[in-house]
Amino acid sequence: MSKTDETLTAATPTPSAADLQDERLLRDAGLGGAAKAFVRRVRGGDIGSLPVVVGLIVIWAVFQALSPDFLSPGNLVNLALQCAAVGTIAIGIVLVLLLGEIDLSVGSVSGLSAAILGQGLTTLGWPLWLVLTVALAVGAAAGLLYGLLFTRFGVPSFVITLAGLLGFLGLQLLILGPNGSINLPYDSPIVQFASASYLPPWLAYLLAVLAAGGLFFTEVRRAARRRRAGLSTGAMSLTIVKAVALFLGLALMVWYLSRDFGTGTSFVFFIVLVVLMNFVLKRTRWGRSVFAVGGNVEAARRSGIRVNRIYISVFMLTSLFAAVGGILAAARLNSASLSSGAGDTNLNAIAAAVIGGTSLFGGRGSAWSALLGIIVIQSISNGLTLLSLDSSIRYMITGAVLLLAVIIDSLSRRSRASHGAA
């Protein structure tokens, strides 16, 4: 074992007796054991994404009862496109929340990247690759600045990013100029990608097969590694059930959306980013270091993890995802304006991460939180729009859902502590 692996192992909590019993259940009883292990984890406070999944089912059922068009293929296609931009920003929020920090400037950074996109494609006449490079580089530079201020001077992330919110908003206004709005060329590839590009059904089905096959391969490979280490591996039947269930669920979604325009390419791009970041967080040393620092920064530092590098890299990625989200939002609306990144962009991105299951206390969460959370938020917004209700109702409902998610997180944290699994 290398020195880095040893330090990460030292910073990782020792499995509790309940965790070890869950492993025995998974090994000895197959699907039945998996069900019993799940019940034990829920009783112990490890509820994962269960509340948001149940909440999403309830939200969809209520809106479908009130508006029969809510679950129509056309509305779900539109809902998926609405999720891509802010959902991408929420991925970055998940990362910074895992450290127990916050970034309040993601809306301004996304608006700044939209302004650069607009000016670059129109006034300056830059090629698309150069515009995207500059916009993403500015986003990464903003995160680098935050990380250096945080690690070198100890300025709280709340204050740093609040200053960034104001500063980058001013820079956005400066770049947009006196008109305050720039229409993007509709024939630009980035505009077509975000607003009018859909996967052909055969490709969407192929991606469903690859996703299920990837899950199966990953689980089998993980079981092989655990077997070589003398650890329990779980039942193969459970792995097969997971892969089949994933394929059937994705195939059903593709079939249903294909009754309208189909699966939006930008939404698929968002999901790819979620899967990629989930892999990085769960399967790499850097990802394990993020969880270690978020769980106990002093213990992580003493175990040899370069904490400052983790903070700087996370702030950079958060701002980078904000820039990508801003580009997608501007391309989908075919314009960059004063409203780009403004309004409730910040609030929705942060709320999506928290509602999706990422803890405000740091150290617990998943990239999937961004996907689940943004679907909840956009479902509420979309459903209320279909019902022709005022936006004030949407804000109140979203706020109530956010507060409920934080309460559930706090209660779950207390339950894990009482069961010795905090």
ZIFEN-V186592 format. One record per residue. N is the residue number from 0. RES is the residue in one small letter. SS is DSSP state (H for helix, E for strand, - for the rest). BURIAL is I if it has 24 or more other ideal C-beta (glycine too) atoms within 12 Angstrom, else O. D_LAST is the distance of its C-alpha to the last C-alpha in whole Angstrom. Layout:
n=[N | N]
res=[RES | RES]
ss=[SS | SS]
burial=[BURIAL | BURIAL]
d_last=[D_LAST | D_LAST]
This chain:
n=[0 | 1 | 2 | 3 | 4 | 5 | 6 | 7 | 8 | 9 | 10 | 11 | 12 | 13 | 14 | 15 | 16 | 17 | 18 | 19 | 20 | 21 | 22 | 23 | 24 | 25 | 26 | 27 | 28 | 29 | 30 | 31 | 32 | 33 | 34 | 35 | 36 | 37 | 38 | 39 | 40 | 41 | 42 | 43 | 44 | 45 | 46 | 47 | 48 | 49 | 50 | 51 | 52 | 53 | 54 | 55 | 56 | 57 | 58 | 59 | 60 | 61 | 62 | 63 | 64 | 65 | 66 | 67 | 68 | 69 | 70 | 71 | 72 | 73 | 74 | 75 | 76 | 77 | 78 | 79 | 80 | 81 | 82 | 83 | 84 | 85 | 86 | 87 | 88 | 89 | 90 | 91 | 92 | 93 | 94 | 95 | 96 | 97 | 98 | 99 | 100 | 101 | 102 | 103 | 104 | 105 | 106 | 107 | 108 | 109 | 110 | 111 | 112 | 113 | 114 | 115 | 116 | 117 | 118 | 119 | 120 | 121 | 122 | 123 | 124 | 125 | 126 | 127 | 128 | 129 | 130 | 131 | 132 | 133 | 134 | 135 | 136 | 137 | 138 | 139 | 140 | 141 | 142 | 143 | 144 | 145 | 146 | 147 | 148 | 149 | 150 | 151 | 152 | 153 | 154 | 155 | 156 | 157 | 158 | 159 | 160 | 161 | 162 | 163 | 164 | 165 | 166 | 167 | 168 | 169 | 170 | 171 | 172 | 173 | 174 | 175 | 176 | 177 | 178 | 179 | 180 | 181 | 182 | 183 | 184 | 185 | 186 | 187 | 188 | 189 | 190 | 191 | 192 | 193 | 194 | 195 | 196 | 197 | 198 | 199 | 200 | 201 | 202 | 203 | 204 | 205 | 206 | 207 | 208 | 209 | 210 | 211 | 212 | 213 | 214 | 215 | 216 | 217 | 218 | 219 | 220 | 221 | 222 | 223 | 224 | 225 | 226 | 227 | 228 | 229 | 230 | 231 | 232 | 233 | 234 | 235 | 236 | 237 | 238 | 239 | 240 | 241 | 242 | 243 | 244 | 245 | 246 | 247 | 248 | 249 | 250 | 251 | 252 | 253 | 254 | 255 | 256 | 257 | 258 | 259 | 260 | 261 | 262 | 263 | 264 | 265 | 266 | 267 | 268 | 269 | 270 | 271 | 272 | 273 | 274 | 275 | 276 | 277 | 278 | 279 | 280 | 281 | 282 | 283 | 284 | 285 | 286 | 287 | 288 | 289 | 290 | 291 | 292 | 293 | 294 | 295 | 296 | 297 | 298 | 299 | 300 | 301 | 302 | 303 | 304 | 305 | 306 | 307 | 308 | 309 | 310 | 311 | 312 | 313 | 314 | 315 | 316 | 317 | 318 | 319 | 320 | 321 | 322 | 323 | 324 | 325 | 326 | 327 | 328 | 329 | 330 | 331 | 332 | 333 | 334 | 335 | 336 | 337 | 338 | 339 | 340 | 341 | 342 | 343 | 344 | 345 | 346 | 347 | 348 | 349 | 350 | 351 | 352 | 353 | 354 | 355 | 356 | 357 | 358 | 359 | 360 | 361 | 362 | 363 | 364 | 365 | 366 | 367 | 368 | 369 | 370 | 371 | 372 | 373 | 374 | 375 | 376 | 377 | 378 | 379 | 380 | 381 | 382 | 383 | 384 | 385 | 386 | 387 | 388 | 389 | 390 | 391 | 392 | 393 | 394 | 395 | 396 | 397 | 398 | 399 | 400 | 401 | 402 | 403 | 404 | 405 | 406 | 407 | 408 | 409 | 410 | 411 | 412 | 413 | 414 | 415 | 416 | 417 | 418 | 419 | 420 | 421]
res=[m | s | k | t | d | e | t | l | t | a | a | t | p | t | p | s | a | a | d | l | q | d | e | r | l | l | r | d | a | g | l | g | g | a | a | k | a | f | v | r | r | v | r | g | g | d | i | g | s | l | p | v | v | v | g | l | i | v | i | w | a | v | f | q | a | l | s | p | d | f | l | s | p | g | n | l | v | n | l | a | l | q | c | a | a | v | g | t | i | a | i | g | i | v | l | v | l | l | l | g | e | i | d | l | s | v | g | s | v | s | g | l | s | a | a | i | l | g | q | g | l | t | t | l | g | w | p | l | w | l | v | l | t | v | a | l | a | v | g | a | a | a | g | l | l | y | g | l | l | f | t | r | f | g | v | p | s | f | v | i | t | l | a | g | l | l | g | f | l | g | l | q | l | l | i | l | g | p | n | g | s | i | n | l | p | y | d | s | p | i | v | q | f | a | s | a | s | y | l | p | p | w | l | a | y | l | l | a | v | l | a | a | g | g | l | f | f | t | e | v | r | r | a | a | r | r | r | r | a | g | l | s | t | g | a | m | s | l | t | i | v | k | a | v | a | l | f | l | g | l | a | l | m | v | w | y | l | s | r | d | f | g | t | g | t | s | f | v | f | f | i | v | l | v | v | l | m | n | f | v | l | k | r | t | r | w | g | r | s | v | f | a | v | g | g | n | v | e | a | a | r | r | s | g | i | r | v | n | r | i | y | i | s | v | f | m | l | t | s | l | f | a | a | v | g | g | i | l | a | a | a | r | l | n | s | a | s | l | s | s | g | a | g | d | t | n | l | n | a | i | a | a | a | v | i | g | g | t | s | l | f | g | g | r | g | s | a | w | s | a | l | l | g | i | i | v | i | q | s | i | s | n | g | l | t | l | l | s | l | d | s | s | i | r | y | m | i | t | g | a | v | l | l | l | a | v | i | i | d | s | l | s | r | r | s | r | a | s | h | g | a | a]
ss=[- | - | H | H | H | H | H | H | H | H | H | - | - | - | - | - | H | H | H | H | H | H | H | H | H | H | H | H | H | H | H | H | H | H | H | H | H | H | H | H | H | H | H | - | - | - | - | - | - | H | H | H | H | H | H | H | H | H | H | H | H | H | H | H | H | H | - | - | - | - | - | - | H | H | H | H | H | H | H | H | H | H | H | H | H | H | H | H | H | H | H | H | H | H | H | H | H | H | - | - | - | - | - | - | - | H | H | H | H | H | H | H | H | H | H | H | H | H | H | H | H | - | - | - | - | - | - | H | H | H | H | H | H | H | H | H | H | H | H | H | H | H | H | H | H | H | H | H | H | H | H | H | H | - | - | - | H | H | H | H | H | H | H | H | H | H | H | H | H | H | H | H | H | H | H | H | - | - | - | - | E | E | E | - | - | - | - | - | H | H | H | H | H | H | H | - | - | E | - | - | H | H | H | H | H | H | H | H | H | H | H | H | H | H | H | H | H | H | H | H | H | H | H | H | H | H | H | H | - | - | - | - | - | - | - | H | H | H | H | H | H | H | H | H | H | H | H | H | H | H | H | H | H | H | H | H | H | - | - | - | - | - | - | E | H | H | H | H | H | H | H | H | H | H | H | H | H | H | H | H | H | H | H | - | H | H | H | H | H | H | H | H | H | H | H | - | H | H | H | H | H | H | - | - | - | - | H | H | H | H | H | H | H | H | H | H | H | H | H | H | H | H | H | H | H | H | H | H | H | H | H | H | H | - | E | E | E | - | - | - | - | - | - | - | H | H | H | H | H | H | H | H | H | H | H | - | - | - | - | - | - | - | - | - | - | - | - | H | H | H | H | H | H | H | H | H | H | H | H | H | H | H | H | H | H | H | - | - | - | - | H | H | H | H | H | H | H | H | H | H | H | H | H | H | H | H | H | H | H | H | H | H | H | H | H | H | H | H | - | - | - | -]
burial=[O | O | O | O | O | O | I | I | O | O | I | I | O | O | O | O | O | I | I | O | I | I | I | O | I | I | I | O | O | O | O | O | I | I | O | O | I | O | O | I | I | I | O | I | I | I | I | I | I | O | I | I | O | O | I | I | O | O | I | I | O | O | I | O | O | O | O | O | O | I | I | O | I | O | I | I | I | I | I | I | I | I | I | I | I | I | I | I | I | I | I | I | I | I | I | I | I | I | I | I | I | I | I | I | I | I | I | I | I | I | I | I | I | I | I | I | I | I | I | I | I | I | O | O | O | O | O | I | O | O | I | I | O | I | I | I | O | I | I | I | I | I | I | I | I | I | I | O | I | I | I | O | O | O | O | O | I | O | O | I | I | O | I | I | I | O | O | I | I | O | I | I | I | O | I | I | O | O | O | O | I | I | O | I | O | O | O | I | O | I | I | O | I | I | I | O | I | I | I | O | O | O | O | I | I | O | I | I | O | O | I | I | O | I | I | I | O | O | I | O | O | O | I | O | O | O | O | O | O | O | O | I | I | I | I | O | O | I | I | O | O | I | I | O | O | I | I | O | O | I | I | O | I | I | O | I | I | I | O | I | I | I | I | I | I | I | I | I | I | I | I | I | I | I | I | I | I | I | O | I | I | O | O | O | I | I | I | I | I | I | I | I | I | I | I | I | I | O | O | I | O | O | I | O | I | O | I | I | O | I | I | I | I | I | I | I | I | I | I | I | I | I | I | I | I | I | I | I | I | I | I | I | I | I | I | I | I | I | I | I | I | I | O | I | I | I | I | I | I | I | I | I | I | I | I | I | I | I | I | I | I | I | I | I | I | I | I | I | I | I | I | I | I | I | I | I | I | I | I | I | I | I | I | I | O | I | O | O | O | O | O | O | O | I | O | O | I | I | O | O | I | I | O | O | I | I | O | I | I | O | O | I | I | O | O | I | O | O | O | O | I | O]
d_last=[27 | 27 | 26 | 24 | 22 | 22 | 20 | 18 | 17 | 16 | 14 | 12 | 9 | 11 | 10 | 9 | 13 | 12 | 12 | 15 | 17 | 16 | 18 | 21 | 21 | 22 | 24 | 26 | 26 | 27 | 26 | 26 | 23 | 21 | 22 | 20 | 17 | 17 | 17 | 15 | 12 | 13 | 13 | 10 | 9 | 9 | 13 | 13 | 17 | 18 | 19 | 21 | 23 | 24 | 24 | 27 | 29 | 29 | 30 | 33 | 34 | 35 | 37 | 38 | 40 | 41 | 42 | 43 | 43 | 40 | 39 | 42 | 42 | 44 | 41 | 38 | 40 | 40 | 36 | 35 | 37 | 36 | 32 | 33 | 34 | 31 | 28 | 29 | 28 | 25 | 24 | 24 | 22 | 20 | 20 | 20 | 17 | 15 | 16 | 15 | 19 | 22 | 25 | 28 | 31 | 30 | 33 | 35 | 35 | 35 | 38 | 40 | 39 | 41 | 44 | 44 | 45 | 47 | 49 | 49 | 50 | 53 | 55 | 54 | 54 | 52 | 51 | 48 | 46 | 47 | 46 | 42 | 42 | 43 | 40 | 37 | 38 | 38 | 35 | 34 | 35 | 34 | 30 | 32 | 33 | 30 | 28 | 31 | 31 | 27 | 27 | 31 | 31 | 27 | 28 | 25 | 25 | 26 | 29 | 30 | 29 | 31 | 34 | 34 | 34 | 37 | 39 | 38 | 39 | 43 | 43 | 43 | 45 | 48 | 47 | 48 | 51 | 53 | 53 | 49 | 49 | 50 | 51 | 50 | 52 | 51 | 53 | 50 | 48 | 45 | 46 | 47 | 43 | 41 | 44 | 46 | 45 | 44 | 43 | 46 | 45 | 45 | 43 | 40 | 40 | 40 | 37 | 36 | 37 | 36 | 32 | 32 | 34 | 31 | 28 | 30 | 31 | 27 | 26 | 29 | 29 | 25 | 26 | 29 | 26 | 24 | 27 | 29 | 26 | 26 | 23 | 23 | 24 | 24 | 27 | 30 | 30 | 27 | 28 | 31 | 30 | 27 | 30 | 33 | 31 | 30 | 34 | 35 | 33 | 34 | 38 | 38 | 37 | 39 | 42 | 41 | 41 | 44 | 46 | 46 | 46 | 43 | 40 | 40 | 39 | 37 | 35 | 35 | 34 | 31 | 30 | 31 | 29 | 26 | 26 | 27 | 24 | 22 | 23 | 23 | 19 | 19 | 22 | 23 | 22 | 22 | 19 | 17 | 18 | 17 | 13 | 13 | 15 | 13 | 10 | 12 | 15 | 17 | 15 | 16 | 20 | 20 | 19 | 22 | 21 | 24 | 22 | 25 | 26 | 22 | 23 | 27 | 26 | 24 | 26 | 29 | 27 | 26 | 30 | 31 | 30 | 31 | 35 | 35 | 34 | 36 | 39 | 38 | 38 | 42 | 43 | 42 | 44 | 47 | 47 | 45 | 45 | 44 | 42 | 40 | 36 | 37 | 36 | 33 | 32 | 30 | 28 | 28 | 26 | 24 | 23 | 23 | 20 | 18 | 20 | 19 | 16 | 15 | 12 | 14 | 11 | 12 | 10 | 10 | 13 | 17 | 20 | 21 | 20 | 23 | 25 | 24 | 23 | 27 | 28 | 27 | 29 | 32 | 32 | 32 | 35 | 37 | 37 | 38 | 41 | 42 | 42 | 44 | 42 | 41 | 39 | 38 | 36 | 34 | 33 | 32 | 30 | 28 | 27 | 26 | 24 | 22 | 22 | 20 | 18 | 16 | 16 | 15 | 12 | 11 | 12 | 9 | 7 | 8 | 8 | 5 | 4 | 8 | 8 | 6 | 4 | 0]
